[in-house]
Amino acid sequence: MADNQATAPIYDALIRHIKDSRGNFHVPGHKQGQAFDTEVLSLFGRILPMDMTEVGELDDLHQPTGVIREAQELAAQAFEAEETFFLTGGTTAGNLALVLSCCRRGERLIVQRDSHQSVFNGMALAGVRPVYLSGRSDPMTGGLNPIKPEDLEEAIRRYPDSKGVFITSPDYFGRVQPVAELAAICRRHGLPFLVDEAHGAHFSFHPELPDAACHAGADAAVQSTHKMLPAMTMASMLHLKGGRVNREKVARWLRVIQSSSPSYPLMASLDLARRWMVQKGQGALSELLSSLSLLRVKIRGLSYLEEVTSDDPLKLSIRAKKSVSGYRLLDWFGKRGIHMELADHKRVLAVFSVGTSQEEIGLLVKLLIQLDKEVIHMPGEKPVEGLDVPVISESRLALGEGSSAWSDILLEGAVGKVAAEMVIPYPPGIPLVLPGEIFTAESIRWIQHILDNGGRVRGIRPGFPHKVYVIQ
Ligand SMILES: Cc1ncc(COP(=O)(O)O)c(C=O)c1O
């Protein structure tokens, strides 16, 4: 086991390679930046020499024996895993590989209903029959509560042939699931417990943050290192622990799913993010957390805005006390050059990380004070009712089935029809309607509401009037 967290083996090897190389007769075609659009070379030029392929001692992501293996071992140590795979296709690639590794065609998987599209796409590729599990609706907030452990027990009792359990924790807004309790249930039943931890890569680095999934007993956790830690977009990690997920199969599926020419800048950024967090993460997070506590004191003093609290202090959801949509708030910030992560009908989400500067937090405070004065004059909107989601339900289709008999019909005419395609507000990428589910008046009202507010919805036929795909 590698034990030197102060090194960054992939990055170090790249730097050695750049220094020692005297001629380059391999891909990529820009030849380490020798040919590139000259207008942008000042921006791209520093990174292009690192954009390499598997030459010299740079190792091979798909069969690592050298620096990539070492870097992955260091990451496994830092994130409390037994084995870590670097991903250059984001958590999307990791989620696909996990589903494909754990299930075969026609088998069942218990899956959180509000999972990311990549989990459902994995099930469609594998031909898996989903058993949906959901938190119960909270009448106070209109949202969903965390999954109740007894509901997972019940799902396993009803579907004892299920091949595993796949949940998401935390969600986009920072709400966590009772990971340790759910993991204990899965362990008792001998089921692999898989966690989409795309938004929780920072949890390992500060005691005031929720427990990381690997620490709490997950067999597998996939993290978008690029979302919450200082790594480049698409750079993620898949962590495994214990023997319930077959490591060979995961490696095999990752070879299928990911490019055979993975990006070295992305892999180096994973290596460097791990080193940075091990060396400086706790200190930087402590500073950030105390600035965020002060920010929250200011927010509590506002008259017309409030925080929708969550479990992750690095996520801040703001809503107006009167019914102004989150989309309107997002737009208000956007017009002032402040770009928030996303909005929904009731809130706007700000995401912080160790990269957030004090100046930015100061600016946010000023703007929140200004918005607090203006929000009262913004037009109110009719609240949208929460969707009624069953706690346990079985899909009428194996995902990916029934693709031949599709047609598209007007959105407003789809009530009672069976969806052929996922309908996904993006962001956050959580399908509102899944293949095999029936369009209800409620779900259509939601889709329409998002579209009317300028939100993007995938799975709708491009153009106007809006059409959706249904099974005939
Ligand atoms: C819960 C969740 N899982 C998975 C993903 C996919 O992550 P990536 O962008 O790293 O592929 C996202 C992306 O937003 C997400 O929100």
The ligand as a Gaussian input file, in Angstrom:
#p B3LYP/6-31G(d) Opt

LIG

0 1
 C      -26.720000      12.996000      -7.860000
 C      -25.859000      13.017000      -9.079000
 N      -25.284000      11.886000      -9.487000
 C      -24.496000      11.832000     -10.582000
 C      -24.260000      12.966000     -11.320000
 C      -23.377000      12.870000     -12.521000
 O      -22.117000      13.356000     -12.181000
 P      -21.020000      13.730000     -13.253000
 O      -21.369000      15.103000     -13.746000
 O      -19.752000      13.722000     -12.460000
 O      -21.049000      12.721000     -14.333000
 C      -24.835000      14.184000     -10.932000
 C      -24.601000      15.401000     -11.716000
 O      -25.097000      16.454000     -11.466000
 C      -25.669000      14.209000      -9.789000
 O      -26.266000      15.334000      -9.379000

